[in-house]
Amino acid sequence: MGYLPQGNVTICTVIEEECTGNGALAAPLHTLLPSSSATQAKTAVIIPEPFPFIVTAQLGVLWFRAAITGKPCHVLQTSAGSNAIEGAYALYSALKVLEEKY
């Protein structure tokens, strides 16, 4: 095609990127992925997928930890406290809305 990249291009293939994500998590730790430092040339990563077409963006997995706290109270004054389980349910519900949107 006659095009030359303006920066580094890396091909990254890993195992366990679907089930546990361990391969994908290990890739940047073992310099399989190029650095995104502002002082370096622009970089690109090609991640092969078994599709008969080119994909420029795809859903991924997001891992995070959430600390949800409550405030204990006596059953006679429930309005003085907050329920961490209900807070977790609200977070879960909000994440489900995001899942449907994207």
BAZALO-551692 format. One record per residue: residue number from 1; chain; x, y, z of N, C-alpha, C in turn. Coordinates in steps of 0.2 Angstrom, whole numbers. Example, Ala and Ser with C-alpha at 12.3 -4.5 7.8 and 13.67 -1.06 7.14 Angstrom:
BEGIN
[1,A,[66,-28,39],[62,-22,39],[66,-16,39]];
[2,A,[64,-11,35],[68,-5,36],[64,0,39]];
***
This chain:
BEGIN
[1,A,[4,-6,0],[0,0,0],[4,6,0]];
[2,A,[11,6,2],[15,11,1],[15,16,8]];
[3,A,[12,14,13],[11,18,19],[17,16,24]];
[4,A,[20,20,27],[25,19,32],[23,22,39]];
[5,A,[23,18,44],[21,20,51],[26,26,53]];
[6,A,[23,31,57],[27,36,60],[30,34,66]];
[7,A,[28,28,69],[31,26,75],[32,19,75]];
[8,A,[33,16,81],[34,9,82],[27,5,81]];
[9,A,[27,-1,78],[22,-5,78],[23,-12,81]];
[10,A,[19,-14,85],[21,-21,89],[15,-25,87]];
[11,A,[16,-32,86],[11,-37,86],[11,-40,93]];
[12,A,[6,-41,96],[5,-44,103],[0,-49,103]];
[13,A,[3,-55,104],[-2,-61,105],[-1,-64,112]];
[14,A,[-6,-66,115],[-5,-68,122],[-10,-74,123]];
[15,A,[-9,-78,128],[-14,-83,129],[-18,-81,136]];
[16,A,[-23,-84,137],[-27,-82,143],[-30,-75,143]];
[17,A,[-31,-72,137],[-34,-65,137],[-41,-65,138]];
[18,A,[-44,-71,136],[-52,-71,137],[-54,-74,144]];
[19,A,[-51,-79,146],[-53,-83,152],[-51,-79,158]];
[20,A,[-45,-78,160],[-42,-75,166],[-39,-68,164]];
[21,A,[-37,-67,158],[-34,-61,157],[-27,-60,159]];
[22,A,[-24,-66,162],[-17,-66,164],[-12,-64,158]];
[23,A,[-13,-67,152],[-8,-66,147],[-8,-58,145]];
[24,A,[-14,-55,145],[-15,-48,143],[-12,-44,149]];
[25,A,[-13,-46,155],[-10,-42,161],[-3,-42,161]];
[26,A,[0,-48,159],[7,-49,159],[11,-45,153]];
[27,A,[7,-44,148],[11,-41,142],[14,-35,143]];
[28,A,[11,-30,146],[15,-23,147],[21,-24,152]];
[29,A,[20,-29,157],[26,-31,162],[32,-34,159]];
[30,A,[31,-37,153],[37,-40,149],[38,-37,143]];
[31,A,[37,-30,142],[38,-26,137],[36,-29,130]];
[32,A,[30,-32,130],[27,-35,124],[23,-29,121]];
[33,A,[21,-24,125],[18,-18,122],[22,-12,122]];
[34,A,[22,-8,117],[26,-2,117],[24,3,122]];
[35,A,[29,7,124],[28,12,129],[24,18,126]];
[36,A,[20,21,130],[16,27,128],[19,33,130]];
[37,A,[25,33,132],[28,39,134],[28,45,129]];
[38,A,[26,51,132],[26,57,127],[32,58,123]];
[39,A,[38,56,126],[44,58,123],[46,53,117]];
[40,A,[42,47,117],[44,43,112],[39,44,105]];
[41,A,[41,40,100],[37,41,94],[31,38,95]];
[42,A,[26,40,91],[19,37,91],[20,29,90]];
[43,A,[15,26,94],[16,18,94],[9,15,92]];
[44,A,[9,9,89],[3,6,88],[4,-1,90]];
[45,A,[-2,-5,91],[-1,-12,93],[-6,-15,89]];
[46,A,[-4,-21,86],[-9,-25,82],[-10,-31,86]];
[47,A,[-16,-33,87],[-18,-38,91],[-22,-43,87]];
[48,A,[-20,-48,85],[-23,-53,80],[-29,-56,83]];
[49,A,[-35,-56,80],[-41,-59,82],[-43,-64,76]];
[50,A,[-47,-69,78],[-49,-73,73],[-55,-71,69]];
[51,A,[-55,-65,66],[-61,-62,63],[-59,-62,55]];
[52,A,[-64,-62,51],[-62,-61,44],[-62,-54,41]];
[53,A,[-62,-50,46],[-62,-42,45],[-57,-39,50]];
[54,A,[-56,-32,48],[-52,-28,53],[-56,-25,58]];
[55,A,[-54,-26,64],[-58,-22,70],[-53,-17,73]];
[56,A,[-56,-11,73],[-52,-5,76],[-53,-4,83]];
[57,A,[-58,-7,85],[-60,-6,93],[-64,-12,94]];
[58,A,[-64,-14,100],[-67,-20,103],[-68,-20,110]];
[59,A,[-74,-23,112],[-75,-23,120],[-69,-27,123]];
[60,A,[-68,-25,129],[-63,-28,133],[-66,-29,140]];
[61,A,[-61,-31,145],[-63,-32,151],[-60,-27,156]];
[62,A,[-64,-25,161],[-61,-20,165],[-62,-23,172]];
[63,A,[-56,-23,176],[-56,-26,182],[-55,-20,187]];
[64,A,[-58,-20,193],[-57,-15,198],[-60,-18,204]];
[65,A,[-58,-14,210],[-60,-16,216],[-64,-10,219]];
[66,A,[-69,-11,222],[-73,-6,225],[-74,-7,232]];
[67,A,[-73,-2,236],[-74,-2,243],[-81,1,245]];
[68,A,[-86,-2,247],[-92,1,249],[-93,0,256]];
[69,A,[-94,6,259],[-95,6,266],[-102,8,268]];
[70,A,[-104,6,274],[-110,8,277],[-109,11,284]];
[71,A,[-114,13,287],[-114,16,294],[-119,12,298]];
[72,A,[-116,8,303],[-120,4,307],[-125,8,311]];
[73,A,[-131,5,313],[-135,9,317],[-140,4,320]];
[74,A,[-144,6,325],[-148,1,329],[-155,1,324]];
[75,A,[-158,-5,325],[-164,-6,321],[-169,-1,322]];
[76,A,[-169,2,328],[-174,7,329],[-173,14,326]];
[77,A,[-167,14,323],[-165,21,320],[-162,19,314]];
[78,A,[-165,16,309],[-161,14,303],[-160,20,299]];
[79,A,[-164,25,299],[-162,31,295],[-156,35,297]];
[80,A,[-153,33,303],[-147,36,305],[-141,32,302]];
[81,A,[-142,27,299],[-136,23,296],[-137,22,289]];
[82,A,[-132,18,286],[-133,17,279],[-131,9,278]];
[83,A,[-134,6,273],[-133,-1,272],[-128,-2,266]];
[84,A,[-122,-5,268],[-117,-6,262],[-120,-11,257]];
[85,A,[-124,-16,259],[-126,-21,254],[-131,-17,249]];
[86,A,[-135,-12,251],[-139,-8,247],[-135,-4,242]];
[87,A,[-129,-1,245],[-125,3,241],[-121,-1,236]];
[88,A,[-120,-8,237],[-117,-12,232],[-122,-13,227]];
[89,A,[-128,-14,229],[-133,-16,224],[-134,-10,219]];
[90,A,[-134,-4,222],[-134,2,218],[-128,3,213]];
[91,A,[-122,1,215],[-117,1,211],[-118,-4,205]];
[92,A,[-120,-10,207],[-121,-15,202],[-126,-13,197]];
[93,A,[-132,-10,199],[-137,-8,195],[-134,-3,190]];
[94,A,[-130,2,192],[-127,7,188],[-122,4,183]];
[95,A,[-119,-1,185],[-114,-5,180],[-118,-8,175]];
[96,A,[-124,-11,177],[-128,-15,172],[-131,-10,166]];
[97,A,[-132,-4,169],[-135,1,164],[-129,3,159]];
[98,A,[-123,4,161],[-117,5,157],[-116,-1,152]];
[99,A,[-117,-7,155],[-116,-13,150],[-121,-13,145]];
[100,A,[-127,-11,146],[-132,-10,141],[-131,-5,136]];
[101,A,[-128,1,138],[-127,7,134],[-121,5,129]];
[102,A,[-116,2,132],[-110,0,127],[-110,-7,125]];
***
